[in-house]
Amino acid sequence: MRNRGWAALLFLLGAVALASCATAPKPRPIEKSFMFPDASYDEVWKATNQALEQRGLPVDIADKELGILTTDWFHFTYTVTRQDTNYADCGTLDLFSHELDRRGRLKLLVRGDSTGVTLKINVEYEQSYADQPGSDAIVRSCVSTGYMEGRIRVLVAEGLAGRH
């Protein structure tokens, strides 16, 4: 009977130790470059700007001559009951930490040549969290799930389809 008590205690301690372990985000291959062979540079530029506007993303830099679009940081919802992992994988926090915020920003590059127009989308995500009540925020990088890049591509394609 005594051995069962020790075994149960060891099992419980092991379970608590596992539950309190944080995990790193898992990098994944995602598509970041999209070709629009039947569209002009101006059409893709306009459709990309409209896609950012439709998503409510705050444009920081829009340099048409250089083909560069960037957004300001945008925040997305995190609740205790539902992590919004559609956009970014931030890994898991340990049992004693809690998330404060998640945010992201986009860097888009529009390039045209004889084969069409290419749109390259890079998204940077980060998570801020506290490891104890009242402590300063700790910030770590997250990895994209490809959801935002795919959504922007679809919106640009839809904008191009409606151009005629």
C-alpha atoms as a printed R data frame, in Angstrom:
    type eleno elety resid chain resno       x      y       z
1   ATOM     1    CA   MET     A     1   0.000  0.000   0.000
2   ATOM     2    CA   ARG     A     2   2.859  2.350   0.829
3   ATOM     3    CA   ASN     A     3   4.419  1.796  -2.598
4   ATOM     4    CA   ARG     A     4   1.171  2.842  -4.262
5   ATOM     5    CA   GLY     A     5   1.211  6.105  -2.326
6   ATOM     6    CA   TRP     A     6   4.749  6.873  -3.464
7   ATOM     7    CA   ALA     A     7   3.915  5.863  -7.031
8   ATOM     8    CA   ALA     A     8   0.849  8.127  -7.040
9   ATOM     9    CA   LEU     A     9   2.878 11.021  -5.620
10  ATOM    10    CA   LEU     A    10   5.632 10.548  -8.220
11  ATOM    11    CA   PHE     A    11   3.028 10.353 -10.981
12  ATOM    12    CA   LEU     A    12   1.391 13.559  -9.763
13  ATOM    13    CA   LEU     A    13   4.728 15.380  -9.532
14  ATOM    14    CA   GLY     A    14   5.622 14.200 -13.035
15  ATOM    15    CA   ALA     A    15   2.285 15.389 -14.408
16  ATOM    16    CA   VAL     A    16   2.734 18.816 -12.804
17  ATOM    17    CA   ALA     A    17   6.281 19.048 -14.178
18  ATOM    18    CA   LEU     A    18   5.091 18.211 -17.693
19  ATOM    19    CA   ALA     A    19   2.195 20.645 -17.487
20  ATOM    20    CA   SER     A    20   4.503 23.454 -16.444
21  ATOM    21    CA   CYS     A    21   6.850 23.039 -19.422
22  ATOM    22    CA   ALA     A    22   6.774 25.666 -22.145
23  ATOM    23    CA   THR     A    23   7.199 24.646 -25.774
24  ATOM    24    CA   ALA     A    24   8.719 26.591 -28.635
25  ATOM    25    CA   PRO     A    25   6.715 27.449 -31.749
26  ATOM    26    CA   LYS     A    26   6.975 24.922 -34.566
27  ATOM    27    CA   PRO     A    27   8.305 26.344 -37.838
28  ATOM    28    CA   ARG     A    28   6.387 25.170 -40.887
29  ATOM    29    CA   PRO     A    29   6.813 25.566 -44.613
30  ATOM    30    CA   ILE     A    30   4.411 28.196 -45.907
31  ATOM    31    CA   GLU     A    31   3.861 29.848 -49.240
32  ATOM    32    CA   LYS     A    32   5.001 33.469 -49.182
33  ATOM    33    CA   SER     A    33   5.396 34.298 -52.863
34  ATOM    34    CA   PHE     A    34   2.464 34.516 -55.258
35  ATOM    35    CA   MET     A    35   2.546 35.019 -59.035
36  ATOM    36    CA   PHE     A    36  -0.129 36.874 -60.957
37  ATOM    37    CA   PRO     A    37   0.797 36.258 -64.621
38  ATOM    38    CA   ASP     A    38  -2.209 38.003 -66.203
39  ATOM    39    CA   ALA     A    39  -2.137 41.234 -64.204
40  ATOM    40    CA   SER     A    40  -0.217 44.461 -64.503
41  ATOM    41    CA   TYR     A    41   1.958 45.903 -61.777
42  ATOM    42    CA   ASP     A    42  -0.545 48.725 -61.193
43  ATOM    43    CA   GLU     A    43  -3.442 46.256 -60.854
44  ATOM    44    CA   VAL     A    44  -1.612 44.088 -58.318
45  ATOM    45    CA   TRP     A    45  -0.465 47.156 -56.386
46  ATOM    46    CA   LYS     A    46  -4.031 48.475 -56.170
47  ATOM    47    CA   ALA     A    47  -5.504 45.056 -55.276
48  ATOM    48    CA   THR     A    48  -2.857 44.550 -52.559
49  ATOM    49    CA   ASN     A    49  -3.642 47.926 -50.989
50  ATOM    50    CA   GLN     A    50  -7.348 47.084 -51.087
51  ATOM    51    CA   ALA     A    51  -6.676 43.685 -49.471
52  ATOM    52    CA   LEU     A    52  -4.855 45.347 -46.566
53  ATOM    53    CA   GLU     A    53  -7.708 47.831 -46.202
54  ATOM    54    CA   GLN     A    54 -10.296 45.008 -46.223
55  ATOM    55    CA   ARG     A    55  -8.422 43.223 -43.419
56  ATOM    56    CA   GLY     A    56  -8.264 46.465 -41.436
57  ATOM    57    CA   LEU     A    57  -4.469 46.436 -41.430
58  ATOM    58    CA   PRO     A    58  -2.844 49.830 -40.787
59  ATOM    59    CA   VAL     A    59  -0.460 50.695 -43.647
60  ATOM    60    CA   ASP     A    60   2.800 52.211 -42.455
61  ATOM    61    CA   ILE     A    61   4.780 52.512 -45.712
62  ATOM    62    CA   ALA     A    62   3.381 52.475 -49.246
63  ATOM    63    CA   ASP     A    63   6.123 53.173 -51.791
64  ATOM    64    CA   LYS     A    64   4.752 52.219 -55.206
65  ATOM    65    CA   GLU     A    65   7.975 53.100 -57.036
66  ATOM    66    CA   LEU     A    66   9.972 50.642 -54.882
67  ATOM    67    CA   GLY     A    67   7.066 48.171 -54.648
68  ATOM    68    CA   ILE     A    68   7.153 48.139 -50.843
69  ATOM    69    CA   LEU     A    69   4.160 48.004 -48.517
70  ATOM    70    CA   THR     A    70   4.448 47.556 -44.772
71  ATOM    71    CA   THR     A    71   1.882 47.642 -42.005
72  ATOM    72    CA   ASP     A    72   2.079 48.958 -38.506
73  ATOM    73    CA   TRP     A    73   1.798 46.407 -35.728
74  ATOM    74    CA   PHE     A    74  -1.696 44.940 -35.476
75  ATOM    75    CA   HIS     A    75  -3.003 43.135 -32.421
76  ATOM    76    CA   PHE     A    76  -5.158 40.047 -32.481
77  ATOM    77    CA   THR     A    77  -7.309 38.521 -29.825
78  ATOM    78    CA   TYR     A    78  -6.180 36.046 -27.247
79  ATOM    79    CA   THR     A    79  -8.519 34.757 -24.590
80  ATOM    80    CA   VAL     A    80  -7.987 32.167 -21.904
81  ATOM    81    CA   THR     A    81 -10.602 29.925 -23.515
82  ATOM    82    CA   ARG     A    82  -9.502 30.307 -27.131
83  ATOM    83    CA   GLN     A    83  -6.070 30.977 -28.537
84  ATOM    84    CA   ASP     A    84  -6.261 32.523 -31.983
85  ATOM    85    CA   THR     A    85  -3.697 30.235 -33.562
86  ATOM    86    CA   ASN     A    86  -4.943 30.924 -37.083
87  ATOM    87    CA   TYR     A    87  -2.257 33.548 -37.570
88  ATOM    88    CA   ALA     A    88   0.734 32.539 -35.503
89  ATOM    89    CA   ASP     A    89   2.141 29.655 -33.545
90  ATOM    90    CA   CYS     A    90   3.754 31.021 -30.406
91  ATOM    91    CA   GLY     A    91   4.271 27.654 -28.736
92  ATOM    92    CA   THR     A    92   2.893 27.132 -25.262
93  ATOM    93    CA   LEU     A    93   3.638 28.929 -22.047
94  ATOM    94    CA   ASP     A    94   4.498 27.179 -18.834
95  ATOM    95    CA   LEU     A    95   1.864 26.679 -16.176
96  ATOM    96    CA   PHE     A    96   2.820 29.836 -14.280
97  ATOM    97    CA   SER     A    97   2.971 32.286 -17.224
98  ATOM    98    CA   HIS     A    98   0.126 34.143 -18.884
99  ATOM    99    CA   GLU     A    99  -0.157 35.822 -22.256
100 ATOM   100    CA   LEU     A   100  -0.546 39.591 -22.394
101 ATOM   101    CA   ASP     A   101  -0.718 40.249 -26.143
102 ATOM   102    CA   ARG     A   102  -0.012 38.946 -29.643
103 ATOM   103    CA   ARG     A   103   0.777 41.197 -32.526
104 ATOM   104    CA   GLY     A   104   2.039 41.091 -36.067
105 ATOM   105    CA   ARG     A   105   3.121 43.218 -38.983
106 ATOM   106    CA   LEU     A   106   3.432 42.598 -42.696
107 ATOM   107    CA   LYS     A   107   6.120 43.452 -45.201
108 ATOM   108    CA   LEU     A   108   4.993 43.084 -48.809
109 ATOM   109    CA   LEU     A   109   7.028 43.376 -51.977
110 ATOM   110    CA   VAL     A   110   5.448 43.785 -55.423
111 ATOM   111    CA   ARG     A   111   7.657 43.044 -58.426
112 ATOM   112    CA   GLY     A   112   6.799 42.870 -62.098
113 ATOM   113    CA   ASP     A   113   8.646 41.383 -65.048
114 ATOM   114    CA   SER     A   114   7.861 39.814 -68.438
115 ATOM   115    CA   THR     A   115   6.232 36.747 -66.798
116 ATOM   116    CA   GLY     A   116   3.812 38.719 -64.631
117 ATOM   117    CA   VAL     A   117   3.724 40.250 -61.188
118 ATOM   118    CA   THR     A   118   4.973 38.603 -58.025
119 ATOM   119    CA   LEU     A   119   3.720 39.467 -54.555
120 ATOM   120    CA   LYS     A   120   5.971 38.419 -51.672
121 ATOM   121    CA   ILE     A   121   4.517 38.529 -48.175
122 ATOM   122    CA   ASN     A   122   6.519 38.313 -44.973
123 ATOM   123    CA   VAL     A   123   4.784 38.427 -41.616
124 ATOM   124    CA   GLU     A   124   6.492 38.972 -38.291
125 ATOM   125    CA   TYR     A   125   4.637 37.887 -35.160
126 ATOM   126    CA   GLU     A   126   5.448 38.209 -31.509
127 ATOM   127    CA   GLN     A   127   3.875 37.353 -28.186
128 ATOM   128    CA   SER     A   128   4.252 39.189 -24.915
129 ATOM   129    CA   TYR     A   129   3.684 37.369 -21.655
130 ATOM   130    CA   ALA     A   130   4.419 37.589 -17.952
131 ATOM   131    CA   ASP     A   131   5.976 34.763 -15.983
132 ATOM   132    CA   GLN     A   132   4.522 35.991 -12.688
133 ATOM   133    CA   PRO     A   133   1.900 38.541 -11.613
134 ATOM   134    CA   GLY     A   134   3.182 42.089 -11.768
135 ATOM   135    CA   SER     A   135   6.368 41.196 -13.645
136 ATOM   136    CA   ASP     A   136   7.605 43.015 -16.736
137 ATOM   137    CA   ALA     A   137   6.460 41.712 -20.099
138 ATOM   138    CA   ILE     A   138   8.661 39.197 -21.867
139 ATOM   139    CA   VAL     A   139   8.494 39.243 -25.680
140 ATOM   140    CA   ARG     A   140   9.211 36.273 -27.918
141 ATOM   141    CA   SER     A   141   8.943 35.663 -31.651
142 ATOM   142    CA   CYS     A   142   6.226 33.465 -33.085
143 ATOM   143    CA   VAL     A   143   6.043 31.705 -36.438
144 ATOM   144    CA   SER     A   144   3.438 32.258 -39.101
145 ATOM   145    CA   THR     A   145   0.928 29.529 -39.844
146 ATOM   146    CA   GLY     A   146   0.523 30.870 -43.395
147 ATOM   147    CA   TYR     A   147  -3.098 31.856 -42.754
148 ATOM   148    CA   MET     A   148  -2.559 35.613 -43.162
149 ATOM   149    CA   GLU     A   149  -0.422 35.180 -46.277
150 ATOM   150    CA   GLY     A   150  -3.069 32.943 -47.842
151 ATOM   151    CA   ARG     A   151  -5.878 35.343 -46.926
152 ATOM   152    CA   ILE     A   152  -4.048 38.294 -48.493
153 ATOM   153    CA   ARG     A   153  -3.408 36.241 -51.672
154 ATOM   154    CA   VAL     A   154  -7.115 35.363 -51.945
155 ATOM   155    CA   LEU     A   155  -8.175 38.980 -51.443
156 ATOM   156    CA   VAL     A   156  -5.682 40.195 -54.068
157 ATOM   157    CA   ALA     A   157  -6.890 37.541 -56.527
158 ATOM   158    CA   GLU     A   158 -10.509 38.532 -55.863
159 ATOM   159    CA   GLY     A   159  -9.618 42.188 -56.412
160 ATOM   160    CA   LEU     A   160  -7.948 41.304 -59.693
161 ATOM   161    CA   ALA     A   161 -10.921 39.208 -60.811
162 ATOM   162    CA   GLY     A   162 -13.211 42.179 -60.307
163 ATOM   163    CA   ARG     A   163 -11.025 44.636 -62.219
164 ATOM   164    CA   HIS     A   164 -12.810 44.317 -65.578
